């Protein structure tokens, strides 16, 4: 029977966890794979060569977003999934570790469903991967990113073992002296390494000779017409080919605020469908600049040494801001336009730095620790 259970909800969680799963498979260590159904993971599992979930707790969505803005639906789903997680874990008598990743709704369900609050006589430990991220910036960190910052703090409270992706993340957890805390590095290093190897076997080409890659999907941006207008003002000023991977939620809000047609009319911006991770990582490696409001792209920017403009007020990836090629815009339109021009200038050079997330091989270290 399995001594390890891995619970995954979203594609982003799987992208950062699959190297650990591959390491388990390589060492012939059985693990029980639980999918919450928050995202459809089938294609990603096939791409990365990990086994399909042993159980899927809810029907996966057909679109990229399961809940959109329906908070009541999300809360009801979370309660149901938490109870189902508890039930699945109780089927595994030899269980030693329950592993989950990140800061999503599935993460908080996993941490609570595997905690002593629901399993008072449990004999296993629950492990949070990517623990210790904390938001800093211009606004109340509990409100941005929302609800991720709140989820991180809840998950820390319910977890036994905290696997941190950086020295800073571990420092953020120094008051949790009753927890096991380890700085192991960031598994995204292994994810990018595997994705790059897969890309070699595909006939991939850069989107353009020189181009920008854009991704906007954060809840706190999408719900605000004022913010989206500022973001659009920045994007419409771009002077080289720019490829916008448009998520369905983002498109819906752009249409609502009357901004979508402005994108269509701009000669430098090309709207494209979201790509699979291997293709997207390849394009990040080839682009001249990343413009985003997500978290993982900030990490990938450090790996590929690509300038990155972060369209947010706060960030929990503080490490990158110490480099000379990541910029937290705080949605200041004019300063951000100026920074983009600086990054695209032929005079701009990325200064040498040591990646704060470690080196390739993080996943092997984590498996060794758990063994």
N, C-alpha and C positions, 0 to 999 in steps of 0.2 A: 504493500500500500504506500501511497505518497506521503512523504514527510513534509512536502512543500505544496502550498497552494498559492497560485498567482491570480489576482483579480484585476481585470482590465476593463475599462469602460469606453475610452475614446481612442481614436487613431493616434493622437499625440502620445498617449500613455504607452501604446503598443510600440510606437517608433522608438521610444526611449527604454523600453523593457525587453524588446525582442533579443538584444545581445545576451542578456542574462538567460533567457529561455534557450537560446542556441548553445550556451555554455552548459546548461543542464543536460541538453540532448547529447552534446559532444561527450560528456562524462557519464552518459547513461544513468543520470539521476532522474527518476520519475517525478513529475509534478502534475498537480491537478489544476487545470486552466479554466477559470470561471470568467465568462464574459457577462457584464451587466446588461448588454444590449443598448447602451447609450449611443454607440456608433456600430456600423457594420464592419467587422474586422476580417471577414473571410479573405478578401483579395490581398490585404496586407500580410496575412499569415502565409499565403501562397508565395508572395513576393520574397519574403524573408526566410522561408523554409522552416517555419515553426509549425507545430501541430495546431489543428483547429481546436476551438474551445471544447472542453469536455461537457460543458453545460452553458446554455445561454438563458439568462434569467428573464428577459423581456424581448419582444420582437424588435429587431433593429429598425431604424428609420430608413426610408427609401431616399430621402434627401440628406444633405449634410448636417442638418440640425434637427434634433428630436423635439425640442421644446419651443424654439423661437422665443417669444416673450410671454409665454403662458406659465407664470410662476406657480399657480395653483396646481397645474398638471405636473410640473416638475417636483413639487413637494410630495404629492400623492405617489408619484413614481418612486421617489427616494425612500419613502416609508416601506413600500412594498418590496423593493429590491433589498433593503437592509435586512428585513425579516427572512427573505429568501437566501441571502448570504449566510446568515446564522444557521439556517436549516442545512445548507450544503456543507458547511464546515463540520457540523455535527455528524455527518456521514463518514468522516475521515478519522478513525480512531488513532492512527499513528502520526497524526499531524504535529509538526514541530514549529513550523513557521508559516505565517500568512503574509504575503508580500503584495503591496499595492504602491502605486506611483502618483506623484503630482498633487494637483489641487482642484480636481474636478468634482462634480456631484457624485460620480462613482467612487472617488477617493474617500469622501466623507462617509458614504454608505459602507465602504469596505472597512474603514477604521472603527466605526461604531458597531457594525455587525460582527466584528471579530474581537471586540473589547470585552472586558470583564463585566461591563454593565449589562450585556445581553448573554454573556457566557461566563458566569461567576466562577465556575469550576474548571475553566479552560486550562490545558496543560501546554499550550503552544504560546509563542510570542508573535506579536504582529509587528511587521517591519514596514516603515515608510521610506520609500526611495524618493530622493530629491527633497529631503527635509531641510528646514531651516531658512528657506527663502522668506524675506520680509520686505515689504514695500516701503520705499522712502521717496519723498518728493514734495510737491507743492500743496497737496490736499491731504485730508485725513486718510491714512493708509487703509483703514477699514472700509473706506468707500471706493478705493481705487488701487488695484483692480478689484472690482466687486463681481461676484462674491468670493473670488479666489483667496483674498487675504484672510477673510474670516474662516474659510475652509482650512487653510494652512494651520491656523492656530487651534482649531478644533481637532484636526488630525494629529497634531503634535501631542495634544493632551491625551488622546486615546491610544497612542502607539507606544510600544515597548522599546523598539530599536529604531533609531533615527539615523539613516544613511544620508549624509550631507554631500552635496556636489562640489563644495569649495570650503576653503578655510573661513571665509566670511560667513557662510551659512552655518557652520558649526559654532562660530562665535555668537551668532544670533540666538543660539540655544543654550548659552552658558548657565542660565538660571534653572534649567531642567536637570538638576544634578541626580535625580532619581531615574533618569533615562540612560540607556546605552547610546552614546553619540559617537559617530565615526565620520571623518572626512575621507571619503574614498575616491572623490573625483566625480565627474559627470559622465553618465553613460552615453550622452549624445556624441561623445568622441568615437565610441565604438559604432554607434548607429551610422554616423557619417562615413566611417571607414568601410563598413559593409555595403552601404548604399553606393559608394564610389566604385567598389569592386563589381557590383551588379551592373552599374552604368557602362562599364567597359565592354560588356557583352551586348549592349544596345546601340542602335544607330542613332545616337543623340547628337543634336547640333545646337549651338547657341541660338537664342531667339533673335539676336542681331549682332552686329559688329561691336557696338557699344550700346549698352542699354541699362535701364533701371528695372528693378523687380519690386512690385508693390503688393502688400497684403494688409487689408484693414478689416477687422472683425470684432474688436473689443466692445463689450456690452456698454461700457460707460461712454464710448464715442458714438456708437450707433443710436443710442436713445436720445442724444442731444443734437438738436438742429443747429445750435450755435457752434458746437464742436465740428460737426460735419461740414458746415460752411467754411470754417477755417481750414480744415483738412483739404477741402476741394480747392480753396484758393492757393494752397501750397502746391497741390498736384497739377493744377492748370497752368502753373508757371514753369513747369519742367520743359527743358529745351532739347532733350534728346529722346529717342524712342524709349517708351516706358510701358511695361507690361503689368497690367493690373489683374491679379488672380481674384476674381470676384465671387465671393460666397453668396448663397441665396439670401441670408439675413442682411448682408450689406446692400445687395441690390434692392431689396424690399424697402430699406430705409432711405436709400438714395432717391428712389421713385417717390416715396412719401414726402420728402423734403423738396422735391422739384429739382434735384441735382443730377439725376441720371442722364438726361439729355445733354447736359454740358460736357459730361464725360465722352459721350458718343460723338460730339461735335469737335472735340479736341484732336488735332492732327497728330500729336505726339504720344497720345495714350491709346493703347490697344487693350481691350478687355478680352481676357482669356479664361477658359474654364480652369478650376483648380486642378492641379496636376497630382499624379501619384508621387510619393516621397522621393523615389529614386530620381525621377525627372526633375523635380523641384530642387533637390539638393544639387544636381548637376548645373541647373541654371543659376543658382546662388553662387556656385563656384566660378561661373563664367561672367557674371554681371559686373557692372562698374559700381553700383550702389544699391543698397537695400533700404526701402522705406516701409516701415511696419509699425504695428501697435501690439503685436504678440510678444510672447516671451522667448520661445525656442529660437526664433530667427535672430535674436540678439546673441544667443550662444553660438549659432552657426556662423554668424558674422565674424566672431573671434577665431573660429577654426579656419575659415576660408580667408581671413584677413581682408574682409570687404567692408568699406565704410557703411555705417548703418545710422539712419535717422529714425528715432523712435518717437512716433506721434502720440505721446502720452504725457500726463502730468507727473506720474510716479513710475518707478521701475523697481522690481525686486531683484533684477540682475545688475547689482551695483558694480560688480567687478569690471564690466566692460567700459564703464564710464571713466575708468582710470587710464584707458588707452587713449590715443589721439584720434581714433576713427569711429567712435560711437558718440552720438549726440542725443540727449534727452530734450526734445523740443519744447516741452511744456506748452505746446500749441501756440507759441509766439510766431506769428506768420512771417514777419520780416526777418527776424533772426534766423529762422529755419531756412528761408529762401537763400540767405547769405551763406549759411553753412553748406547747403547743397552745392552751391557754386564753388565753394572752397574745396569740397571733396572731389568734384569733377574736374578741377583745375589740373593741368599737366604738371604743375609745381607741387601738388600734394603727394606726400609719401607716407606710407604706414610705418610708424616707428617700431623698432624691435621690442617685443614684450614676451613675457612668459605666460602661457595660457593658464589662467587661474583654475581651470577645470581639470588640470592634470594631463595625462597622456593616454594613448590608446591602451586598452587592457583593463579598464575600470571594471567591466562586468566580471572578468575572471577573478579579480580581487574580491568582489562582493560575494561571489559564490564560495570562494575559499573561506571567507569570514564566516558565512552561514554554516558551512560544513564543520 
